Amino acid sequence: MTVNENILSLTAALNSGGLVSGKTPAWHNADWPTMIAALEKTGMAGYFSVLFSKTEAGLKIPAADFDTLKKTARRIAAYNALYESECAELLKGLSAMGVKSILLKGLSYMEDIYGDTSARGMSDIDLLIRPDDRMKALDYLLSDGYSGYVIPSFKGSKDDFAKLTDITGESHFIKQSGVLTVGIDLHWKMRAGYPLNDYLLLDRFPWWEQTGMVVIGGATARRLSPEMQFIHLALHFAIHHQYTGLRWFIELCLFIKRYKSDLDWEFIYKTSASPDCRKLLGVCLRLAADYMGNSSPGPAVWRRFLPENALLPGEYRFYKSCLMRETRSRFASYICMTLSPATLAGRFGIISYFMFDPQGVMFWSGSDKRVPKLLQPFYNFYLIGSQLLRGRRAR
């Protein structure tokens, strides 16, 4: 078994009560230094530290390795306390300017899922705002010490990168707080990410109509309803992470475990109206059923979202192999994007985006790059090929 398989197997056993001292000899001989290092990479040291504390005697984790995990958990707790404070101030500041927002992922459901807000590390605060409030939010962030963040790999100018926000529907901001950095992802559109922005039509989903409230650091925040949160978590894992990353997958599974009896699956099915969207949710549900067992809603649910004709031969095995990866592969990412639609016509449509979409040149190289229309498909494939080659060399 791979390290990821071991982690998922252990997580499923601990969450189902299936781990009993004296009846799990495989875990007595586990390579705990490697396991602990892998768990730290997931950013979920806090969660696993608490989980292991309840059954530590049965697992026989070496004291030094367990202490390493607990030290990492304490660092995450301190960092998350900063994020919670910054989030509260951000919510209050935006509200004072008349900007309505929805807190996405991260802190919005962390306490409900894990029992506290220090279980897993955070890399940013995700907020959804109305498109008309974009400039108000920008003014507030700049006045509060935040600055725009440009992805280092982008080849165009800073102004070009700002223009790309019209394609992506989001902007990234960072602020230094002592030796720590706080990041904010400001969304005014719910997009699937280039080049998949248009085919799921996520902006038509009832994100603003289906919400609830949560208190973060003394400030009241709007958050998605459990049904919309499930849709968001699953699509985020499938589209943005291409089924790679234990942090996102385990959190999705824990969310399903916490809310599976309360989720309105009929509402979720009707909201994810397209076969494409249902397929993505179905793959996530089937993965949860395969690796988390009793924590999932069962095969009757995922089969409704994922009919047999939605997958090509070997396609699901490919998604499982993505889940076993420790890092995301550029090649696998492009394959996942191409396979995302539920039909052959949809898959050819994604390929045509890669070849002919005029936004592609600007997305990768900025507005200064001029490519004749007839040469654009070749140039786009050249860019993709060079990215794949750089990724292979990096490994």
DOZA-797768 format. One record per residue: residue number from 1; residue in one letter; y, z, x of N, C-alpha, C in turn. Coordinates in steps of 0.2 Angstrom, whole numbers, plus 2048, in hexadecimal, padded with zeros to 3 digits. Layout:
% residues N
> NUM;a;Y;Z;X;Y;Z;X;Y;Z;X
...
This chain:
% residues 395
> 1;m;7FA;800;804;800;800;800;806;800;804
> 2;t;80C;7FD;802;812;7FD;806;816;803;804
> 3;v;81B;804;808;81F;80A;807;822;80B;800
> 4;n;824;805;7FE;827;805;7F7;822;806;7F2
> 5;e;81C;804;7F3;816;805;7EE;815;80C;7EE
> 6;n;815;80F;7F4;813;817;7F4;818;81B;7F1
> 7;i;81F;819;7F2;824;81C;7EF;824;81C;7E7
> 8;l;823;816;7E5;822;815;7DD;81C;819;7DA
> 9;s;816;818;7DE;810;81C;7DC;812;823;7DB
> 10;l;815;826;7E0;816;82D;7E1;81B;82F;7DB
> 11;t;820;82B;7DA;826;82C;7D5;822;82C;7CE
> 12;a;81E;828;7CD;81B;827;7C6;816;82D;7C5
> 13;a;813;82F;7CB;80E;835;7CA;812;83C;7C9
> 14;l;818;83D;7CC;81C;843;7CC;81F;843;7C5
> 15;n;821;83D;7C2;824;83D;7BC;820;83D;7B6
> 16;s;819;83C;7B7;814;83C;7B1;810;843;7B2
> 17;g;812;847;7B7;80E;84D;7B7;807;84C;7BA
> 18;g;806;846;7BD;7FF;844;7BF;7FD;846;7C6
> 19;l;802;84A;7CA;801;84C;7D0;7FF;853;7D0
> 20;v;7F8;854;7D2;7F6;85B;7D2;7F3;85D;7D9
> 21;s;7F5;863;7DB;7F3;865;7E2;7EC;865;7E3
> 22;g;7E9;862;7E9;7E2;862;7EA;7DF;85C;7E7
> 23;k;7E2;858;7E3;7DF;852;7E0;7E3;84B;7E2
> 24;t;7E7;84C;7E7;7EB;846;7EA;7EA;846;7F1
> 25;p;7E4;845;7F4;7E3;845;7FB;7E7;83F;7FF
> 26;a;7E8;83A;7FB;7EC;834;7FE;7F3;836;801
> 27;w;7F6;83B;7FD;7FD;83D;7FF;7FD;842;804
> 28;h;7F7;846;805;7F7;84B;80B;7F7;847;811
> 29;n;7F5;841;812;7F5;83D;818;7FB;838;818
> 30;a;800;839;814;805;834;814;809;834;81A
> 31;d;80C;82E;81C;811;82E;822;818;830;81F
> 32;w;819;836;81F;81F;839;81C;825;837;81F
> 33;p;825;837;826;82B;835;829;82E;82E;827
> 34;t;829;829;826;82A;823;824;82D;823;81C
> 35;m;829;827;818;82B;828;811;832;82B;810
> 36;i;833;830;814;83A;833;813;83F;82E;815
> 37;a;83E;82B;81B;843;826;81D;844;820;818
> 38;a;83F;81E;815;840;819;80F;843;81C;809
> 39;l;842;822;807;845;826;802;84C;827;803
> 40;e;84E;828;809;855;829;80B;859;822;80A
> 41;k;856;81C;80C;859;816;80B;85A;814;804
> 42;t;856;817;7FF;857;816;7F8;85E;819;7F5
> 43;g;860;81E;7F9;866;822;7F7;864;827;7F2
> 44;m;85E;828;7F1;85C;82D;7EC;859;834;7EF
> 45;a;85C;836;7F4;859;83C;7F8;85A;842;7F3
> 46;g;85F;842;7F0;860;848;7EB;85B;848;7E6
> 47;y;859;843;7E3;854;843;7DD;84D;844;7E0
> 48;f;84B;841;7E6;845;843;7E8;844;84A;7EB
> 49;s;84A;84C;7EE;84A;853;7F1;848;858;7EB
> 50;v;84B;857;7E6;84A;85C;7E0;843;85B;7DD
> 51;l;841;854;7DD;83A;852;7DA;835;855;7DE
> 52;f;835;855;7E5;830;857;7EA;830;85F;7EA
> 53;s;836;862;7E9;836;869;7E9;831;86C;7E4
> 54;k;830;869;7DE;82C;86B;7D9;825;86B;7DA
> 55;t;823;866;7DF;81C;865;7E0;81B;865;7E8
> 56;e;81F;868;7EC;81F;867;7F3;818;86A;7F6
> 57;a;816;86F;7F3;80F;872;7F6;80A;86D;7F5
> 58;g;80A;869;7EF;804;865;7EE;805;85E;7F3
> 59;l;80B;85D;7F4;80C;857;7F8;80B;858;800
> 60;k;80C;85E;802;80B;860;809;810;85C;80E
> 61;i;816;85B;80C;81B;858;810;81D;85D;816
> 62;p;81D;85A;81C;81F;85E;822;826;861;821
> 63;a;826;867;823;82D;86A;822;833;867;825
> 64;a;832;864;82B;837;860;82E;83A;85A;82A
> 65;d;835;857;827;836;851;824;83A;852;81D
> 66;f;837;858;81A;83A;85A;814;841;85C;815
> 67;d;842;860;81A;849;862;81C;84E;85C;81D
> 68;t;84B;857;820;850;851;821;852;84E;81A
> 69;l;84D;84E;816;84F;84B;80F;854;850;80C
> 70;k;853;856;80C;858;85B;809;85F;85A;80C
> 71;k;85F;859;813;866;859;816;869;852;813
> 72;t;866;84D;813;869;847;810;86B;848;809
> 73;a;867;84B;805;869;84D;7FE;86F;851;7FE
> 74;r;871;855;802;877;859;802;87D;855;804
> 75;r;87C;850;809;881;84B;80A;883;847;804
> 76;i;87E;845;801;87F;841;7FB;883;845;7F5
> 77;a;881;84B;7F5;884;850;7F0;88C;850;7F1
> 78;a;88D;851;7F8;894;852;7FA;898;84B;7F9
> 79;y;895;846;7FA;898;83F;7F9;899;83E;7F2
> 80;n;894;840;7EE;895;83F;7E6;89A;843;7E3
> 81;a;89B;849;7E6;8A0;84E;7E4;8A7;84A;7E4
> 82;l;8A8;847;7EA;8AE;843;7EB;8AF;83D;7E6
> 83;y;8AA;83A;7E5;8AA;834;7E0;8AB;837;7D9
> 84;e;8A8;83D;7D7;8A9;83F;7D1;8B1;841;7D0
> 85;s;8B4;844;7D5;8BB;846;7D5;8BF;840;7D4
> 86;e;8BE;83B;7D9;8C2;834;7D8;8C1;831;7D2
> 87;c;8BB;831;7CF;8BA;82E;7C9;8BE;831;7C3
> 88;a;8BE;838;7C3;8C2;83B;7BE;8C9;839;7BF
> 89;e;8CC;839;7C5;8D3;838;7C6;8D4;830;7C4
> 90;l;8D0;82C;7C5;8D0;825;7C3;8D1;824;7BC
> 91;l;8CC;828;7B8;8CC;827;7B1;8D2;82A;7AE
> 92;k;8D5;82F;7B1;8DB;832;7AE;8E1;82E;7AF
> 93;g;8E1;82B;7B5;8E7;826;7B7;8E7;820;7B3
> 94;l;8E1;81D;7B2;8E1;817;7AE;8E3;818;7A7
> 95;s;8E0;81E;7A4;8E2;820;79D;8E9;821;79C
> 96;a;8EC;824;7A1;8F4;825;7A1;8F8;81F;7A1
> 97;m;8F5;819;7A3;8F8;813;7A3;8F6;80F;79D
> 98;g;8F2;812;799;8F0;80E;793;8EA;809;794
> 99;v;8E6;80A;79A;8E1;806;79B;8DA;809;799
> 100;k;8D7;806;794;8D0;808;792;8CB;805;796
> 101;s;8C6;80A;797;8C1;808;79C;8BA;80A;79A
> 102;i;8B5;807;79C;8AE;80A;79B;8AB;80B;7A2
> 103;l;8A8;811;7A3;8A5;812;7AA;89E;810;7AA
> 104;l;89C;80B;7AF;896;808;7AF;891;80B;7B4
> 105;k;88B;80B;7B3;886;80E;7B8;888;814;7BB
> 106;g;886;816;7C1;888;81B;7C5;888;822;7C1
> 107;l;88E;825;7C1;88F;82B;7BE;88E;82B;7B6
> 108;s;88F;826;7B3;88F;826;7AC;889;829;7A9
> 109;y;883;828;7AC;87D;82B;7A9;879;82F;7AE
> 110;m;87C;830;7B4;878;833;7B9;875;83A;7B7
> 111;e;87A;83E;7B4;878;845;7B2;872;845;7AD
> 112;d;873;840;7A8;86E;83F;7A3;867;83D;7A6
> 113;i;867;839;7AB;861;836;7AE;85E;83B;7B3
> 114;y;862;83E;7B7;85F;842;7BD;860;84A;7BC
> 115;g;865;84C;7B7;866;853;7B7;86C;855;7BA
> 116;d;86F;851;7BF;875;853;7C2;878;84C;7C5
> 117;t;87E;84D;7C8;882;847;7CA;881;846;7D2
> 118;s;87C;849;7D5;87B;849;7DC;874;846;7DE
> 119;a;871;843;7D9;86A;841;7DA;86A;83B;7DF
> 120;r;86E;836;7DE;86E;830;7E2;875;82E;7E5
> 121;g;875;82B;7EA;87B;829;7ED;87F;824;7E9
> 122;m;886;824;7EA;88A;81F;7E6;88E;81B;7EC
> 123;s;88E;814;7EA;892;810;7EF;899;80E;7EC
> 124;d;89A;80F;7E5;8A0;80D;7E2;8A0;810;7DB
> 125;i;8A6;80F;7D8;8A7;811;7D1;8A8;80B;7CD
> 126;d;8A4;809;7C8;8A4;803;7C4;8A8;804;7BD
> 127;l;8AD;801;7BC;8B1;802;7B6;8B2;7FB;7B3
> 128;l;8B1;7FB;7AC;8B2;7F5;7A8;8B9;7F6;7A5
> 129;i;8BD;7F1;7A5;8C4;7F2;7A2;8C5;7EB;79E
> 130;r;8CA;7EB;799;8CB;7E5;795;8CF;7E0;79A
> 131;p;8CE;7DA;799;8D1;7D5;79D;8D9;7D6;79D
> 132;d;8DC;7D7;798;8E3;7D8;798;8E6;7DE;79B
> 133;d;8E1;7E3;79D;8E4;7E9;7A1;8E3;7E8;7A8
> 134;r;8E1;7E2;7AA;8DF;7E1;7B2;8E5;7E3;7B6
> 135;m;8EB;7E0;7B5;8F0;7E1;7B9;8F3;7E9;7B9
> 136;k;8F2;7EC;7B3;8F4;7F3;7B3;8EF;7F7;7B8
> 137;a;8E9;7F5;7B7;8E4;7F9;7BB;8E5;7F8;7C3
> 138;l;8E7;7F1;7C4;8E8;7F0;7CB;8EE;7F3;7CE
> 139;d;8F3;7F4;7CA;8F9;7F8;7CC;8F8;7FF;7CD
> 140;y;8F4;802;7C9;8F2;809;7CA;8EE;80A;7D0
> 141;l;8E9;806;7D1;8E5;807;7D7;8E9;806;7DE
> 142;l;8ED;801;7DE;8F1;800;7E4;8F6;806;7E5
> 143;s;8F8;808;7E0;8FD;80E;7E0;8F9;815;7E2
> 144;d;8F3;815;7E1;8EE;81B;7E3;8EB;81A;7E9
> 145;g;8ED;815;7ED;8EA;815;7F4;8E4;810;7F5
> 146;y;8E2;80D;7F0;8DD;808;7F0;8DF;801;7F3
> 147;s;8DB;7FD;7F6;8DD;7F7;7F9;8D7;7F2;7F7
> 148;g;8D8;7EC;7F6;8D3;7E7;7F4;8CE;7E6;7FA
> 149;y;8C8;7E5;7F8;8C3;7E4;7FD;8C0;7DD;7FD
> 150;v;8C0;7DA;803;8BE;7D3;804;8B7;7D3;807
> 151;i;8B2;7D0;804;8AB;7CF;807;8AC;7CC;80E
> 152;p;8A9;7CF;814;8AA;7CC;81A;8A7;7C5;81B
> 153;s;8A2;7C4;818;89F;7BD;819;8A3;7B7;815
> 154;f;8A8;7B9;811;8AC;7B4;80E;8B0;7B0;813
> 155;k;8B0;7A9;813;8B3;7A5;818;8BA;7A3;816
> 156;g;8BC;7A4;810;8C3;7A2;80E;8C8;7A8;80F
> 157;s;8CE;7A6;80C;8D4;7AB;80E;8D3;7B1;809
> 158;k;8D7;7B6;80A;8D8;7BC;806;8DA;7BA;7FF
> 159;d;8DF;7B5;7FE;8E1;7B3;7F8;8DB;7AF;7F4
> 160;d;8D8;7AB;7F8;8D2;7A8;7F5;8CD;7AD;7F2
> 161;f;8CC;7B2;7F5;8C7;7B7;7F3;8CA;7BA;7ED
> 162;a;8D0;7BB;7EC;8D3;7BE;7E6;8D2;7B9;7E0
> 163;k;8D3;7B3;7E2;8D2;7AE;7DC;8CA;7AE;7DA
> 164;l;8C6;7B0;7DE;8BF;7B0;7DC;8BD;7B5;7D6
> 165;t;8C2;7BA;7D6;8C1;7BF;7D1;8C1;7BC;7CA
> 166;d;8C4;7B6;7C9;8C4;7B2;7C2;8BD;7B0;7C1
> 167;i;8B9;7AE;7C6;8B2;7AC;7C6;8AD;7B2;7C5
> 168;t;8AE;7B7;7C9;8AA;7BD;7C9;8AC;7C2;7C3
> 169;g;8B2;7C2;7C1;8B4;7C7;7BC;8B4;7CE;7BE
> 170;e;8B5;7CF;7C5;8B6;7D6;7C8;8B9;7D6;7CE
> 171;s;8BC;7DB;7D0;8BF;7DC;7D7;8BD;7E3;7DA
> 172;h;8BD;7E3;7E1;8BA;7E9;7E4;8C0;7EC;7E8
> 173;f;8C0;7F3;7E8;8C6;7F6;7EB;8C3;7FC;7EF
> 174;i;8C6;7FE;7F4;8C4;804;7F8;8CA;808;7FA
> 175;k;8C8;80E;7FB;8CD;813;7FE;8CA;818;802
> 176;q;8CD;81A;808;8CB;81F;80C;8CD;825;80A
> 177;s;8C8;82A;80A;8C9;831;808;8C7;835;80E
> 178;g;8CB;837;813;8C8;83A;819;8C4;835;81D
> 179;v;8BE;837;81F;8B9;832;822;8B5;82F;81D
> 180;l;8B6;830;817;8B2;82D;812;8B5;827;80E
> 181;t;8B2;822;80C;8B5;81C;808;8B2;81C;801
> 182;v;8B7;81C;7FC;8B6;81B;7F5;8B7;814;7F3
> 183;g;8B2;811;7F0;8B2;80A;7ED;8B2;80A;7E6
> 184;i;8B6;805;7E3;8B6;804;7DC;8B5;7FD;7DB
> 185;d;8B1;7FB;7D6;8B0;7F5;7D3;8B3;7F4;7CC
> 186;l;8B8;7F0;7CC;8BC;7F0;7C5;8B9;7E9;7C2
> 187;h;8B6;7EA;7BC;8B4;7E4;7B8;8B8;7E3;7B2
> 188;w;8BA;7DD;7B1;8BD;7DB;7AB;8B9;7D6;7A7
> 189;k;8B4;7D4;7AA;8AF;7CF;7A7;8A8;7D2;7A8
> 190;m;8A3;7D1;7A4;89C;7D3;7A5;899;7CC;7A7
> 191;r;898;7CB;7AE;895;7C5;7B0;88F;7C6;7B4
> 192;a;88B;7C1;7B4;884;7C1;7B7;885;7C0;7BF
> 193;g;88A;7BD;7C1;88B;7BC;7C8;88A;7B4;7C9
> 194;y;88E;7B2;7CE;88E;7AA;7CF;887;7A9;7D2
> 195;p;884;7A3;7D0;886;79E;7CB;883;79F;7C4
> 196;l;881;7A5;7C3;87E;7A7;7BC;883;7A9;7B7
> 197;n;88A;7A9;7B8;88F;7AC;7B4;88E;7AA;7AD
> 198;d;88D;7A3;7AB;88E;7A1;7A5;888;7A1;7A0
> 199;y;882;7A1;7A4;87C;79F;79F;87A;7A5;79B
> 200;l;87B;7AB;79D;879;7B1;799;87F;7B3;794
> 201;l;885;7B1;795;88B;7B2;790;88B;7BA;78F
> 202;l;88B;7BE;794;88B;7C5;794;892;7C8;791
> 203;d;897;7C4;791;89D;7C6;78E;89D;7C7;787
> 204;r;898;7C4;784;897;7C4;77C;893;7CA;77A
> 205;f;891;7CE;77E;88D;7D4;77D;892;7D9;77A
> 206;p;88F;7DE;776;894;7E3;773;895;7E9;778
> 207;w;897;7E7;77E;898;7ED;783;89D;7F2;780
> 208;w;8A3;7F0;77D;8A8;7F4;77B;8A7;7F7;774
> 209;e;8A3;7F4;770;8A1;7F7;76A;89C;7FC;76A
> 210;q;897;7FC;76F;892;800;770;893;805;775
> 211;t;896;80B;774;898;80F;779;897;817;777
> 212;g;898;81B;77C;898;822;77B;89C;825;780
> 213;m;89C;82C;780;8A1;830;784;89D;834;789
> 214;v;8A0;836;78F;89D;83A;794;8A3;83D;798
> 215;v;8A2;843;79A;8A7;847;79E;8A5;846;7A5
> 216;i;8AA;844;7A9;8A9;843;7B0;8AE;847;7B4
> 217;g;8AC;84C;7B7;8B1;850;7BB;8B7;853;7B7
> 218;g;8B6;854;7B1;8BB;857;7AC;8BF;852;7A9
> 219;a;8BD;84B;7AA;8C1;846;7A7;8BC;842;7A2
> 220;t;8BE;840;79C;8BA;83D;797;8B9;836;799
> 221;a;8B3;833;799;8B2;82C;79A;8AE;829;795
> 222;r;8B0;822;793;8AC;81E;78F;8A6;81B;793
> 223;r;8A0;81B;790;89A;818;793;897;814;78E
> 224;l;892;810;790;88E;80C;78C;889;810;788
> 225;s;887;80D;782;882;811;77E;87C;810;782
> 226;p;877;814;781;870;814;784;86D;80D;784
> 227;e;86E;809;77E;86B;802;77E;86E;7FE;782
> 228;m;875;7FE;782;879;7F9;787;878;7FB;78E
> 229;q;877;802;78F;876;804;796;870;801;799
> 230;f;86B;801;795;864;7FE;797;865;7F7;798
> 231;i;868;7F3;794;869;7EC;795;86D;7EB;79C
> 232;h;872;7EF;79D;876;7EE;7A3;872;7F0;7A9
> 233;l;86F;7F6;7A9;86B;7F8;7AF;865;7F2;7B0
> 234;a;862;7F0;7AB;85D;7EB;7AC;85F;7E4;7AF
> 235;l;865;7E2;7AC;868;7DC;7AE;86B;7DC;7B5
> 236;h;86D;7E2;7B7;870;7E3;7BD;86B;7E3;7C3
> 237;f;865;7E6;7C1;85F;7E6;7C6;85C;7DF;7C6
> 238;a;85C;7DC;7C1;858;7D5;7C1;85D;7D0;7C4
> 239;i;863;7D0;7C2;868;7CA;7C5;86B;7CC;7CB
> 240;h;86E;7D2;7CC;872;7D3;7D2;86E;7D6;7D7
> 241;h;868;7D9;7D6;864;7DB;7DB;85D;7D7;7DC
> 242;q;85C;7D2;7D7;856;7CE;7D8;850;7D2;7D8
> 243;y;84F;7D7;7D5;849;7DC;7D4;848;7DF;7DB
> 244;t;84D;7E0;7DF;84C;7E3;7E6;850;7E9;7E6
> 245;g;84D;7EF;7E8;851;7F5;7E9;84E;7FB;7E5
> 246;l;84B;7FF;7E8;847;805;7E4;84C;809;7E0
> 247;r;852;80A;7E3;857;80E;7E0;859;80C;7D9
> 248;w;85A;805;7D8;85C;802;7D1;855;802;7CD
> 249;f;850;801;7D0;84A;801;7CB;848;807;7C9
> 250;i;847;80C;7CD;845;813;7CB;84A;816;7C6
> 251;e;851;815;7C7;856;817;7C3;855;814;7BC
> 252;l;853;80D;7BC;852;80A;7B5;84C;80D;7B2
> 253;c;847;80F;7B6;841;812;7B3;842;819;7B0
> 254;l;846;81D;7B4;848;823;7B2;84C;823;7AC
> 255;f;850;81E;7AB;854;81E;7A5;850;81C;79F
> 256;i;84B;817;7A0;847;816;79B;843;81C;799
> 257;k;840;820;79E;83C;826;79C;840;82B;798
> 258;r;847;82B;79A;84B;830;797;84D;82E;78F
> 259;y;84E;828;78E;850;825;788;84B;821;784
> 260;k;845;820;786;841;81B;783;83F;81C;77C
> 261;s;83F;823;77A;83E;825;773;844;824;76F
> 262;d;84A;824;772;850;823;76E;853;81C;76E
> 263;l;851;818;772;854;811;773;852;80D;76C
> 264;d;857;809;76A;856;805;764;854;7FE;767
> 265;w;84D;7FD;768;84B;7F7;76B;84C;7F1;767
> 266;e;84D;7F2;760;84E;7EC;75C;855;7EA;75D
> 267;f;85A;7EF;75E;861;7ED;760;861;7E9;767
> 268;i;85D;7EC;76C;85D;7E9;772;85B;7E2;772
> 269;y;856;7E1;76E;853;7DA;76D;858;7D5;76A
> 270;k;85B;7D7;765;860;7D3;762;866;7D2;766
> 271;t;868;7D7;76A;86E;7D6;76E;86D;7D1;774
> 272;s;867;7D2;777;865;7CD;77C;862;7C7;779
> 273;a;867;7C3;775;865;7BE;771;861;7B8;774
> 274;s;863;7B6;77A;860;7B0;77D;859;7B2;780
> 275;p;855;7AD;780;84F;7AD;784;84F;7AF;78B
> 276;d;855;7AD;78E;856;7AE;795;857;7B6;796
> 277;c;85C;7B9;792;85D;7C0;793;857;7C4;792
> 278;r;853;7C2;78C;84D;7C6;78B;848;7C6;790
> 279;k;848;7C0;793;843;7BF;799;844;7C4;79E
> 280;l;84B;7C5;7A0;84D;7C9;7A6;84B;7D0;7A4
> 281;l;84D;7D2;79E;84B;7D9;79B;844;7DA;79B
> 282;g;840;7D5;799;839;7D6;799;836;7D7;79F
> 283;v;838;7D3;7A5;835;7D4;7AB;836;7DB;7AE
> 284;c;83C;7DE;7AC;83E;7E5;7AE;839;7EA;7AB
> 285;l;838;7E9;7A4;834;7ED;7A0;82D;7ED;7A3
> 286;r;82B;7E7;7A4;824;7E6;7A7;823;7E9;7AE
> 287;l;828;7E9;7B2;827;7EC;7B8;827;7F4;7B7
> 288;a;82B;7F6;7B3;82B;7FD;7B1;825;7FF;7AF
> 289;a;822;7FB;7AB;81B;7FD;7A8;816;7FD;7AD
> 290;d;816;7F8;7B2;811;7F8;7B7;811;7FE;7BC
> 291;y;818;800;7BE;818;805;7C3;81A;80C;7C1
> 292;m;81C;80D;7BB;81E;813;7B8;819;816;7B2
> 293;g;815;811;7B0;810;813;7AB;813;817;7A5
> 294;n;812;81D;7A4;814;821;79E;81C;821;79D
> 295;s;81F;820;7A3;827;820;7A2;829;81A;79F
> 296;s;825;815;79E;828;80F;79B;826;80F;793
> 297;p;82A;80A;78F;828;80A;788;822;807;786
> 298;g;81E;804;78B;818;801;78A;818;7F9;789
> 299;p;812;7F6;789;811;7EF;789;814;7EB;783
> 300;a;813;7EF;77D;815;7EC;777;81D;7EA;777
> 301;v;821;7EE;77B;828;7EC;77B;829;7E7;780
> 302;w;826;7E7;786;828;7E2;78B;825;7DB;789
> 303;r;820;7DB;786;81D;7D4;784;821;7D1;77E
> 304;r;825;7D5;77A;829;7D2;776;82F;7CE;779
> 305;f;832;7D1;77F;837;7CF;782;835;7C9;787
> 306;l;82E;7C9;789;82C;7C5;78E;826;7C1;78C
> 307;p;826;7BC;788;821;7B8;786;81D;7B5;78C
> 308;e;817;7B3;78B;813;7B0;791;816;7AA;793
> 309;n;819;7A6;78F;81C;79F;791;823;7A0;795
> 310;a;825;7A6;795;82C;7A7;799;82B;7A7;7A0
> 311;l;825;7A8;7A3;824;7A8;7AA;820;7A3;7AD
> 312;l;821;7A0;7B3;81D;79B;7B6;817;79F;7B9
> 313;p;812;79B;7BB;80C;79E;7BE;80E;7A2;7C5
> 314;g;80D;7A8;7C6;80F;7AB;7CC;816;7AE;7CC
> 315;e;81A;7AD;7C7;821;7AF;7C7;821;7B6;7C7
> 316;y;81D;7BA;7C3;81E;7C1;7C2;81B;7C4;7C9
> 317;r;816;7C2;7CC;814;7C4;7D3;81A;7C4;7D8
> 318;f;81E;7BE;7D7;824;7BE;7DC;829;7C3;7DA
> 319;y;82A;7C5;7D4;82F;7CA;7D3;82C;7D1;7D5
> 320;k;826;7D2;7D5;823;7D8;7D7;823;7D8;7DF
> 321;s;823;7D3;7E2;824;7D3;7EA;82B;7D4;7EB
> 322;c;830;7D2;7E7;837;7D4;7E8;838;7DB;7E8
> 323;l;834;7DF;7E3;835;7E6;7E3;832;7E9;7E9
> 324;m;82D;7E6;7EC;82A;7EA;7F2;82E;7E9;7F8
> 325;r;833;7E4;7F8;838;7E3;7FE;83C;7E9;7FF
> 326;e;83D;7EB;806;842;7F0;807;849;7EE;807
> 327;t;84A;7E7;809;851;7E4;809;850;7DE;805
> 328;r;856;7DC;802;856;7D5;7FE;856;7CF;803
> 329;s;852;7CA;801;851;7C4;804;856;7BF;801
> 330;r;85A;7BB;805;85E;7B6;803;85A;7B1;7FF
> 331;f;854;7AF;802;850;7AA;7FF;84D;7AC;7F8
> 332;a;84B;7B2;7F8;848;7B5;7F2;84E;7B5;7ED
> 333;s;854;7B7;7EF;85A;7B7;7EA;85B;7B1;7E7
> 334;y;85B;7AB;7EB;85C;7A5;7E8;856;7A3;7E3
> 335;i;850;7A5;7E5;84A;7A3;7E1;84B;7A7;7DA
> 336;c;84D;7AD;7DA;84E;7B1;7D4;853;7AE;7D0
> 337;m;859;7AC;7D3;85E;7A9;7CF;85C;7A3;7CB
> 338;t;858;79F;7CF;855;798;7CC;850;79A;7C6
> 339;l;84C;79F;7C7;847;7A0;7C2;84A;7A5;7BC
> 340;s;850;7A7;7BD;852;7AC;7B8;852;7A9;7B0
> 341;p;853;7A3;7AF;853;7A0;7A8;84B;7A0;7A6
> 342;a;84A;7A0;79F;844;7A1;79C;841;79A;79B
> 343;t;845;794;79D;842;78E;79B;843;789;7A2
> 344;l;83F;784;7A2;840;77F;7A7;847;77C;7A7
> 345;a;84A;77A;7A1;850;778;7A1;856;77C;7A4
> 346;g;855;783;7A2;85A;788;7A5;859;788;7AC
> 347;r;853;788;7AF;853;788;7B6;856;782;7BA
> 348;f;855;77C;7B7;858;776;7BA;860;777;7B9
> 349;g;862;77A;7B4;869;77B;7B3;86C;780;7B9
> 350;i;868;785;7BB;86B;789;7C0;86B;785;7C7
> 351;i;866;781;7C8;866;77C;7CE;86C;778;7CE
> 352;s;86D;775;7C8;873;771;7C7;87A;774;7C9
> 353;y;87A;77B;7C7;880;77F;7C9;880;77F;7D1
> 354;f;87B;780;7D4;87B;780;7DC;87D;77A;7DF
> 355;m;87B;774;7DB;87D;76E;7DE;884;76B;7DC
> 356;f;886;76C;7D6;88C;768;7D4;892;76D;7D1
> 357;d;891;773;7D1;896;777;7CE;89C;777;7D3
> 358;p;8A2;775;7D1;8A8;774;7D6;8AA;77B;7D8
> 359;q;8A9;780;7D5;8AB;787;7D7;8A7;789;7DD
> 360;g;8A1;786;7DE;89D;788;7E4;8A0;788;7EB
> 361;v;8A4;783;7EC;8A7;782;7F2;8AC;788;7F3
> 362;m;8B0;789;7EE;8B5;78E;7EF;8B2;795;7EF
> 363;f;8AC;796;7EC;8A9;79C;7EC;8A7;79E;7F3
> 364;w;8A4;799;7F6;8A1;79A;7FD;8A6;799;803
> 365;s;8AB;795;802;8AF;793;808;8B7;793;807
> 366;g;8B9;795;800;8C0;795;7FF;8C3;78E;7FD
> 367;s;8C9;78E;7FB;8CD;788;7F8;8CF;783;7FD
> 368;d;8CF;785;804;8D1;781;809;8CC;77B;80B
> 369;k;8C6;77D;809;8C0;778;80A;8C0;773;805
> 370;r;8C1;76D;807;8C1;767;803;8BA;763;804
> 371;v;8B7;762;7FF;8B0;75E;7FF;8B0;759;7FA
> 372;p;8AF;753;7FC;8AF;74D;7F7;8A9;74F;7F2
> 373;k;8AB;74D;7EC;8A6;74E;7E6;89F;74C;7E8
> 374;l;89E;746;7EA;898;743;7EC;894;747;7F1
> 375;l;898;74B;7F5;894;74E;7FB;893;756;7F9
> 376;q;896;758;7F3;896;75F;7F2;88F;762;7F1
> 377;p;88A;75E;7EE;883;761;7EE;880;762;7F5
> 378;f;882;75D;7F9;87F;75E;800;882;764;804
> 379;y;889;765;802;88C;76A;806;88A;771;803
> 380;n;889;771;7FC;887;778;7F9;880;77A;7FC
> 381;f;87B;775;7FD;875;776;7FF;875;778;807
> 382;y;87A;775;80A;87B;777;811;87D;77E;812
> 383;l;882;780;80D;884;787;80D;87E;78C;80C
> 384;i;87A;78A;807;874;78E;805;86F;78F;80B
> 385;g;86E;789;80E;869;789;814;86C;78D;819
> 386;s;872;78D;81B;875;791;820;875;798;81F
> 387;q;876;79A;819;875;7A1;817;86E;7A3;818
> 388;l;869;79F;816;862;7A1;816;860;7A1;81E
> 389;l;863;79D;822;861;79D;829;864;7A3;82C
> 390;r;86B;7A5;82A;86E;7AB;82D;86A;7B1;82B
> 391;g;867;7B1;825;863;7B7;823;85D;7B8;826
> 392;r;85A;7B2;828;853;7B2;82C;855;7B4;833
> 393;r;85A;7B2;836;85C;7B4;83D;85D;7BC;83D
> 394;a;861;7BE;837;862;7C5;837;85C;7CA;837
> 395;r;857;7C7;834;851;7CB;834;84D;7CB;83B
